[in-house]
Amino acid sequence: MGKGRGMSEDKDTNPKTIADNYQEEVELRASSYREQLMRIMSEEGGVLQILLSDAGKNLEALSHIPRLLTNSLTDGFRLGKEKLLLQFQDDVKMLIKSGELKELEDREIASLMQAAGDLLDAQLALIIGMVSESLSNYLKWVPQIEGGESIERAKKFIEELINVTAKAMAERDVLKKFLKDIKSQVREKYIRNSTAFKILAILEDEGLPMKPTEIASRMGLSEVTIRRHLKRLIEDGYVEVDTTTRPYRYSLVRTPWESEAKEETR
């Protein structure tokens, strides 16, 4: 089978002439995508405005977290302390009643309760101090918001993200387009003087298994000729045959121009 080599001699249809324009096409498409994304992000009530507005509010709120949580912990511990002391008092009375603890006067019980309360206060103060310090250290990464500096940094980051996204989208589109163009040109050179490869092209375009009579009708050739070429294509691994049907149906496995088109883009 002739493979239609010598593409470099045909300068106008050389796939590499398409690849030479790759960067220019990417920049054009990236610019378009960038404008679209910025318009969507910057429109009234858009994502960018919401993010920047929320960023300022969130940064300010984050700076108050240690104080707010410390206050909440203090209130919670105070309530917990009262419950603990009441439980402690009940336990002392129970021990006295059971004889495990000698009889105590009210002032002695009051002194015992005071000591327990002081001990709890000391422990709770230590815990709250440790929590407050840990929170402050953890939130040291929170940027300052004086003069809107953090907002500007956030805006710049989003714009850079849009640029990267736009370029990636453009490269995807252009690569798909170039691969398609290159594949089309390479395919044309393969099938130009090859009946067998024309059969492959028909199977590729059809996308479904075909009978020899259908292929013969498309090409204006005899079924005998088509079957002879199909036999060779099967041997070369380009086509497979379904023998469970009558008549047999033939499907495309691969094409030589697919892999060569990919090589041309490297």
C-alpha positions in Angstrom: 0.0 0.0 0.0 1.4 3.4 -0.9 1.6 5.7 2.1 1.8 8.9 0.1 5.1 10.1 1.5 6.9 13.3 0.5 4.7 15.8 2.3 7.6 18.1 2.9 7.7 18.7 -0.9 4.2 20.2 -0.9 4.9 23.3 1.1 1.3 24.7 0.9 -0.2 21.6 2.5 2.7 20.8 4.9 1.1 20.3 8.4 4.0 22.2 9.9 2.9 25.4 8.2 -0.2 25.2 10.3 1.8 24.6 13.5 3.9 27.7 12.8 0.8 29.8 13.4 -0.1 28.1 16.7 1.1 30.8 19.1 -0.6 33.6 17.2 -3.9 31.8 17.2 -3.6 31.0 20.9 -3.1 34.7 21.7 -6.1 35.7 19.7 -8.4 33.2 21.3 -6.9 33.8 24.8 -7.6 37.5 24.4 -11.2 36.8 23.5 -11.7 34.3 26.4 -10.0 36.8 28.8 -12.5 39.6 27.8 -15.4 37.2 28.3 -14.2 36.0 31.7 -13.4 39.5 32.9 -16.8 40.8 31.8 -18.6 37.9 33.6 -16.5 38.4 36.7 -16.7 42.2 36.8 -20.4 42.8 36.0 -22.7 44.3 38.6 -23.3 41.7 41.3 -20.8 39.4 39.5 -18.5 36.9 41.0 -15.5 39.3 41.3 -17.4 42.0 43.1 -18.9 39.4 45.5 -15.5 37.8 46.2 -13.8 41.1 46.8 -16.6 42.5 48.9 -16.8 39.3 51.0 -13.0 39.2 51.2 -12.9 42.6 53.0 -15.7 41.5 55.4 -14.1 38.1 56.0 -10.7 39.5 56.7 -12.1 41.9 59.3 -14.2 39.2 60.9 -11.2 36.8 61.1 -9.2 39.4 63.1 -11.9 39.2 65.8 -12.0 35.4 66.0 -9.6 35.0 69.0 -11.4 37.6 71.1 -14.9 36.3 70.2 -14.0 32.7 70.8 -12.2 33.5 74.1 -15.3 35.4 75.3 -17.5 32.5 74.3 -15.2 30.0 76.1 -15.2 32.2 79.2 -19.0 32.4 79.3 -19.2 28.7 78.8 -16.7 27.9 81.5 -18.5 30.1 83.9 -21.7 28.2 83.4 -19.8 24.9 83.6 -18.1 26.1 86.8 -21.4 26.7 88.6 -22.6 23.2 87.7 -19.3 21.7 88.8 -19.4 23.4 92.2 -23.0 22.4 92.8 -22.1 18.8 91.9 -19.1 19.1 94.2 -21.3 20.3 97.1 -23.7 17.4 96.6 -20.8 14.9 96.6 -19.4 16.4 99.8 -22.8 16.1 101.5 -23.2 12.5 100.3 -19.8 11.6 101.7 -20.7 13.1 105.1 -24.0 11.3 105.1 -22.4 8.0 104.3 -19.8 8.4 107.0 -16.8 8.5 104.6 -16.2 12.2 105.5 -16.5 13.6 109.0 -19.3 16.0 109.8 -18.5 19.6 108.6 -19.9 22.8 109.7 -21.5 25.1 107.1 -18.6 27.5 107.3 -16.2 24.6 106.7 -18.2 23.5 103.7 -18.2 27.1 102.4 -14.4 27.3 102.7 -14.1 24.0 100.9 -16.3 25.3 98.1 -14.3 28.5 97.9 -11.1 26.5 97.5 -12.6 24.4 94.8 -13.9 27.5 93.1 -10.5 29.1 93.2 -8.9 26.0 91.8 -11.3 25.8 88.9 -10.8 29.5 88.2 -7.0 29.0 88.0 -7.4 26.0 85.7 -10.0 27.7 83.4 -7.8 30.9 83.2 -4.9 28.7 82.1 -7.0 26.9 79.5 -8.5 30.1 78.1 -5.1 31.7 77.9 -3.7 28.8 76.0 -6.7 28.7 73.6 -6.5 32.5 72.9 -2.7 32.3 72.2 -3.2 29.3 69.9 -5.9 31.0 68.0 -3.8 34.2 67.6 -0.8 32.2 66.4 -3.0 30.2 64.0 -4.5 33.3 62.4 -1.2 35.2 62.0 -1.4 34.5 58.3 -4.5 36.7 58.0 -3.4 39.8 55.9 -3.9 43.3 57.1 -6.6 45.3 55.4 -5.4 48.8 55.9 -5.6 50.9 52.7 -7.3 48.1 50.8 -3.9 46.4 50.2 -5.2 42.9 50.7 -8.2 43.6 48.4 -5.9 44.7 45.6 -3.8 41.6 46.1 -6.9 39.4 45.9 -8.0 41.3 42.8 -4.6 40.8 41.1 -4.6 37.1 42.0 -8.1 36.7 40.4 -6.9 38.5 37.3 -3.9 36.3 37.0 -6.1 33.3 37.4 -8.3 34.5 34.6 -5.3 35.0 32.3 -4.0 31.4 33.0 -7.5 30.0 32.5 -8.1 32.0 29.2 -4.8 30.8 27.8 -5.5 27.2 28.8 -8.9 27.3 27.1 -7.4 28.9 24.0 -4.6 26.3 23.7 -7.2 23.5 24.0 -9.3 24.9 21.2 -6.3 25.7 18.9 -4.7 22.3 19.5 -8.0 20.5 18.6 -8.3 22.6 15.5 -4.7 22.1 14.4 -4.9 18.3 15.0 -8.0 18.2 12.9 -6.4 20.2 10.1 -3.2 18.2 10.2 -5.0 14.9 10.3 -7.1 16.0 7.3 -4.1 16.9 5.3 -2.1 13.8 6.2 -5.2 11.6 5.4 -5.5 13.2 2.0 -2.0 12.3 1.1 -2.5 8.7 2.2 -5.7 8.1 0.3 -4.7 10.1 -2.8 -3.3 7.0 -4.7 -4.4 4.2 -2.5 -7.6 2.2 -2.8 -7.0 0.4 0.5 -6.6 3.7 2.4 -9.7 5.1 0.7 -11.6 2.2 2.2 -10.2 3.2 5.6 -11.3 6.7 5.1 -14.9 5.6 4.2 -15.0 3.4 7.4 -13.7 6.3 9.4 -16.3 8.7 8.1 -19.1 6.2 8.5 -18.2 5.4 12.1 -20.1 2.1 11.9 -19.4 -1.4 10.6 -20.0 -1.7 6.9 -20.7 -4.5 4.4 -18.3 -5.0 1.4 -21.2 -4.2 -0.9 -21.8 -0.8 0.8 -18.1 0.1 0.5 -18.1 -1.1 -3.2 -21.1 1.1 -3.9 -19.5 4.2 -2.4 -16.3 3.7 -4.4 -17.7 2.5 -7.6 -15.6 -0.7 -7.5 -16.5 -4.4 -7.6 -17.1 -6.3 -4.3 -14.3 -8.7 -5.2 -11.8 -5.8 -5.3 -13.1 -4.4 -2.0 -12.9 -7.8 -0.3 -9.3 -8.3 -1.5 -8.2 -4.9 0.0 -10.2 -5.6 3.2 -8.3 -8.9 3.6 -5.0 -7.0 3.5 -6.2 -4.3 5.8 -7.2 -6.9 8.4 -3.7 -8.5 8.1 -2.1 -5.1 8.7 -4.3 -4.5 11.8 -6.3 -1.6 10.3 -9.6 -3.3 10.1 -11.5 -6.0 12.0 -14.3 -8.2 10.8 -17.4 -9.4 12.6 -18.0 -13.0 11.5 -21.2 -13.4 13.6 -23.2 -11.5 11.0 -24.2 -12.4 7.5 -22.8 -10.9 5.4 -19.7 -10.1 7.3 -19.3 -6.5 8.5 -16.0 -4.6 8.7 -15.0 -2.0 11.3 -12.1 0.5 11.5 -9.4 -0.3 14.1 -6.9 2.4 13.4 -5.5 4.6 10.6 -1.9 5.3 9.7 -2.7 9.0 9.4 -3.8 9.3 13.0 -0.4 8.5 14.4 1.5 10.4 11.8 -0.6 13.6 12.4 0.4 13.4 16.1 4.0 13.0 15.1 3.8 16.1 13.0 2.8 18.2 16.0 5.6 17.2 18.2 
